[in-house]
Amino acid sequence: MNPAVAIIGFAQAPCRPSAGTTSGVETLVPLFHQALSAARLDRREVDFWCSGSSDYLAGRAFSFVSAIDAIGAYPPICESHVEMDAAWAFYEAYVKILAGEAETALVYGFGKSSAGLLRRVLALQLDPYVAAPLWPDSVSVAALQARLAIDAGLVTEEAMAEVAARSQADASTNPYAQVSGQLTVDDLVATPYVADPLRAHDCAPVSDGAAALVLAAGERARRHREQPAWISGVAHRVDPQGLGERDLTTVPSATAAAEAVSLPADLDVAELHAPFTHQELLLRTALGLGDRVRINPSGGALCGNPMFSAGLARIGAAAEQVMSGQARRAAGHATSGPALQQNLICLLEARS
Amino acid sequence: MDTASAPPLAAPLDIAFDYTRSLGPVLGRFMTGLRDRRVLGARTADGRVHVPPLEYDPATHAPVTELVPVPPTGTVTSWTWTDQPLDGQPLDRPFGWALIRLDGADTALLHAVDAGTRESMRTGMRVRIRWAAERSGHIRDIACFEPDPGPPRASGSATGGDPATASDLDTSGDPDTSNGAGTSGDLSTSGELVTGITTPIRLSYTHTTSAEESRYLHALSEGRLLGQRCPACRKVYVPPRVCPADGVPTEEEVPVHDHGTVTTFCVVNVPFAGQRLDPPYVVAQVLLDGADIPIPHLILGAAGEVRMGMRVAAVWRDPATWSTTPENIAHFRPTGEPDAPYESYQEHL
């Protein structure tokens, strides 16, 4: 039988419009310290390190290698990297522990989204033959999805504004959030479009930031944390790359991932990685979340969206809910790629 | 100037590179078609026509072999509006992005619509291709789409798609012959098959240094070399960095000499793009006196004599030209001192 694996520590840097160096090292040093302190673990006790970041964000090759300075890689460490949100690095670390190749792991994601023009840089994640050479920016691509959902009667601009208002209100108690406030739907829908039918409040801000999360197996987790967030299941799935190949109003990969972890409809909390308001609404349907589920008490990615760590931070925020005893069952979700192309679900629970 | 409290230095970093990609049998024929002003869709086993084409059938996983022509007209299935186009986008004036299902196709293509105003855009609007004047076999051979003023098209579709958007493949009624080329079903090409595409990528960043790196660069602008000592292992790093062995910030500033020892070197004999010196010349790792990590630099004035252990000194440029850059040191030169013993630098190799 596979060992039980739990999250025993989490830390994040404040989401800011512009912060830190392009390399991210200075941001990561205190972050590792906080996450390891929360897990009562020394850095030399970490069996496996895994990160998520992108050279396209830093504008230079092998940028993740310089970030390893923050670890202190002597004597040599066991380390890996994904060119994706660190939620997928989390998946790799989880599998590493399940396989018995590590007992502890630290997962981190980082990126200086503000170094370039983010929505233009993100065009490069599209099909390189027929889409990326046109430089469709990420906000426009999301707008195409939003309009399809509106035309299909699945969402309305008012419902999208409600998501923004709720998120920003929740974020007012989150010191790591970049935007927060008390807003009304009427005021929001009166603002101009930035990419019709998306308005500014429908789009996540451009955020610099980072997050780190500590995992441990079975007994080790119990030894280091009074109430670990036990992982009941993690799964990720992907939809076709071509934007015109799939029905953008549904998220089959999210549904498939939820089914793979037997995601219950009556979770206490779900932290959804939805960088656009309409995407939260599509995800709630795709994941089959009931009305009772508390969505994004952190304010979510709409209030701070550090590229390559925002998905990991959703898992971390869900884990904090369990570790602090506020929730018995919580889910963290991460997305990657354009228009919710790839989705990962992590189901967490307290065990007495 | 008080450099300790100055904000970290930042500088523009522009990078540009061309991606060259080979195309394979499906995309090669698709791009060849675009060059010849015709659009080809990929027909999968279920009869659906995919534009842009798929290389493999998502249901059967078999390679796609059947390409069928579709007309250059279609229907907008979703759209948004761009007031301020970004560098590289198809149009340099406000335009609409749209998902466009070409007549006879079952999937949508992403492209720009030159609609003039946001008010002209709507779901269901009819559009047609505006071909680029110069075509090479690239998605940009479609300059953009434009509103299609043509009469309503005859209904009927090869694939039984949405009757509101389906259309006969026959484009003989197209009033603009420049847009009607190559849709008669004739798949012959007028030239060689396109086998690859080149896509230029240009990206602009602002590269930001750390506070420690900023102080190092400010010191360089005053002709000084500044290192930082790790509080754990006591090693001195030039340029300063978080200690890669201990993972802790280095805080204590340490002046470092501009004399040092060659730990290892290579002779550059090969010319390359952007090279500033004529080969041959020597690039060496120089362990500055007082530092624990070597820096790479040029050794000039000692052709054929550079060796491990050789003592060298920095040759600074004219102080009038100094700025916050390592380029203030033009190169290193031999000092003529006796070579450093191997033991003095062996742990830095």
Interface residues (C-beta under 8 A of the other chain):
Chain A: G20 T21 T22 S23 V25 E26 V29 F32 R43 Y56 A58 G59 R60 I68 D69 A70 I71 G72 A73 Y74 K112 S114 A115 G116 L117 R119 R120 V121 L124 D127 P128 Y129 V130 A131 A132 P133 L134 W135 P136 D137 S140 V141 A143 L144 Q145 R147 L148 D151 Y193 A195 D196 P197 L198 P240 G242 L243 G244 E245 L248
Chain B: P8 L13 I15 Y19 R21 L23 L27 M31 H50 V51 P52 L54 P58 T77 S78 W79 T80 W81 T82 L86 D87 G88 Q89 P90 W97 A98 L99 R101 T107 A108 L109 L110 H111 A112 R118 M121 T123 H138 I139 R140 I197 T199 I201 L203 S204 Y205 T206 H207 T208 T209 S210 A211 E213 R241 V242 C243 P244 A245 D246 G247 V248 P249
